[in-house]
Each structure stands twice: as structure tokens, then as C-alpha cells.
Amino acid sequence: MHDNNDIAVYIHWPFCKSKCPYCDFYKELYINVNQDDIINEYIISLYRYHELLPDRCVKSVFFGGGTPSLILPHNIEKILNTICKLWPLCPDSEISLEANPNTDSATLFSDLKQAGINRLSLGVQALNDTDLHFLGRTHNTADARQCLEKIVKTFDNHSADLIYARPEQKLAQWQNELKEITSYGLRHLSLYQLTIEENTVFARKNIKPLSDDKALEMYKFSGDFLAAENYPQYEVSNYAVPQFASRHNLNYWQGGEYIGIGKSAHGRLKINNKHIATVYPFIDEELTPEQRAEELIIMGLRLVQGINKAEFKQICGMEIADYINQEKLKLFSEAGLLEETSDYLRATKQGFVLLNQIIAGLCI
């Protein structure tokens, strides 16, 4: 069950050296950026949230982006020192940072560890130069390999991202990339299917992703192969050595509370028994229990273990059976797409493939 005093903190750094053609996240080019001014804004925001939430314990901090490895390590340390000054850290708290190989320097990773980072996530995306160029990445395969070797030597907890179902990608090529990425001894892997989002460069160029059947073949191989390599799947796109699932992301998927700091960052809080959605810097909106319930369904069914019914009720105040469409539940269960026990509602392996349709049906 969630401890009502536990929160996560998300620090969004929107700046990148370049914009990837597949990315539809909010970001800005890293040109003439005054880091100190931005970091000071973040710190002011942390103090204001402390006034609102004085008696909490921070379970995780996540520096996401953008490219947060562009933040100077002394500024990372400044933010973490502020968080530790305002709130106690929970035991074994996870302090993560996303890094790109194009920001590497001789001492970057050791400096980040010294600043307080204890989990490093590397945006590899592909392990061949042709596809890295196609994806608009400004590092090459040699850079990625060098960084992978460094992070496993520097940190005890580490992750890498890869993108699959690239146009013309062959299953054998994907198999080779998975075999290579697992050879580094990483604790965690995130595998994302390439989708062409509106308002991206790829969409404007009318780039077509791999066919659904070939993408599904890669997805199924990934799960089977990684399970055999001791990376069982715990979420639709995430695989981890047991005990190394991302605590920060689990907090999202399980409906925990979190603060969002930085442009386009958002948060979810429960204050005086009211559900609050926040947008940086201090825009907030009260959510109804039904709106929060829908979010819990959308996020929770992404997990292999599914939705804990007791936690669902604890968070939104509703029984899950009173919210979801029972007719659709019966239909999906009989089709082998959902599995329900007295404690959990979860998607099956077959259900994961059709998860968007399942969620839409349950939330009618």
C-alpha cells in the first residue's frame, strides 16, 4: 500500500543539443541557456511545494528531459541538496538521471555520481550507425558502447533505452542488438516501439514505421529473450533484473503522488482528500474521483502485475468494480485479454498487444 507521506520529485530539463525527428515531447535547443537562472527557478518552486507539503518523505527524484545530462553536475548537486534540506529522503531512495551519449566527457558520470545520482539511464536508441543517423541521434555506435561500459563501472543501478520497429528493420538485426545490450550487465532496459506522432519531422516527411505484424514479432521476441536473460518484463515497455524496476516510474504507474518541476512538467497530489493535477509552475486543477480512477486504469494496466484493487480504492476512494464497464470486463476476460483475481486486475500477454482498446472499453 502507498504511504501517504511518500512523494516523488520529477525535474524536467527541456533542453537538447538537437531535436530528434521522432520526438513529440516539449523541448528547446540548448542555445544561450543560463543554467544558474533556471536552477534558481527550480529551487524557488521546490520551496513553494514544501510550504504546501511540509511533512512528506521523498522516495525518488528523476531528472528527465530533454537532455538532463547537459545540467552541470554542481547544479544537480544544488537541486538535490535543496530537496534533502526540505524533505527527508526515504530509505533506499532512487535518484535517477537520463543521459545521452553526445554529452559524455572524461568525468561526466563520476561527477554525476558524486553529485548524488545513483541511477543512470542512457538514451542509446540503436546500436548501428545507419539507424542512429535515421533517428537523428548525434552520437554514433562507438560513443554508445563507450558510455555503456562507463555507466556499469560507475553506478550500481543503470538502464538503457532502445527503439525498435524502425522502417525496414529486420528481426535478426533487432535480435543482435538485444544480445549486445544485455552483454553489458545493465540492470534495466526500456524498449519503445517507433510510432509516428503528429507534428514531428517524421510525420511531416510521411515516414512509415514497420508493419504491425513485424513489430509484434519483435515485441514478442523481446519478452521471451529478455526473460531468459534475467530481465523479466514488469511493464509494457520495461524489463529489469529482479529488484531493479524503476521505483520512480512505478510510482506513476501505481498512482503515487509526485511533484513536477520545470517547463511542461506536471504532478499529481492528494491534499485534504482532494485530487490535484498540477502543471508547472503553479497551475492546479482539482480532479474528480472518476477522473483519477480513469488515470489509475490507464497507468495501472501497463504493469504486468496489474492494478491492486485495495490501492485503487485507497487512492481514488472508489471500488474498481464500481468504475469500470462490467460488460466490457466480461468480454475481455472471456477473450483471454484480462485476468481478474480477488486482489488484482491485469492484462494478459495477449491483452498487452491490445491495451489501448481494452482501456478505452473499460473506461466507457
Sequence and secondary structure as in RCSB ss.txt:
>XXXX:A:sequence
MHDNNDIAVYIHWPFCKSKCPYCDFYKELYINVNQDDIINEYIISLYRYHELLPDRCVKSVFFGGGTPSLILPHN
IEKILNTICKLWPLCPDSEISLEANPNTDSATLFSDLKQAGINRLSLGVQALNDTDLHFLGRTHNTADARQCLEK
IVKTFDNHSADLIYARPEQKLAQWQNELKEITSYGLRHLSLYQLTIEENTVFARKNIKPLSDDKALEMYKFSGDF
LAAENYPQYEVSNYAVPQFASRHNLNYWQGGEYIGIGKSAHGRLKINNKHIATVYPFIDEELTPEQRAEELIIMG
LRLVQGINKAEFKQICGMEIADYINQEKLKLFSEAGLLEETSDYLRATKQGFVLLNQIIAGLCI
>XXXX:A:secstr
   TTEEEEEEEE EESS  TT  S  EE SS  HHHHHHHHHHHHHHHHHH  S EEEEEEEEES GGGS HHH
HHHHHHHHHHHS EEEEEEEEEEE GGG  TTHHHHHHHHT  EEEEEEE SSHHHHHHTT SS HHHHHHHHHH
HHHH SEEEEEEEE  TT  HHHHHHHHHHHHTTT SEEEEEE    TTSHHHHTT     HHHHHHHHHHHHHH
HHHTT  EEETTEEESTT S HHHHHHHTT  EEEESTT EEEEEETTEEEEEETTTEEEEE HHHHHHHHHHHH
TTBSS EEHHHHHHHHSS HHHHS HHHHHHHHHTTSEEE SSEEEE HHHHHTHHHHHHHHT 
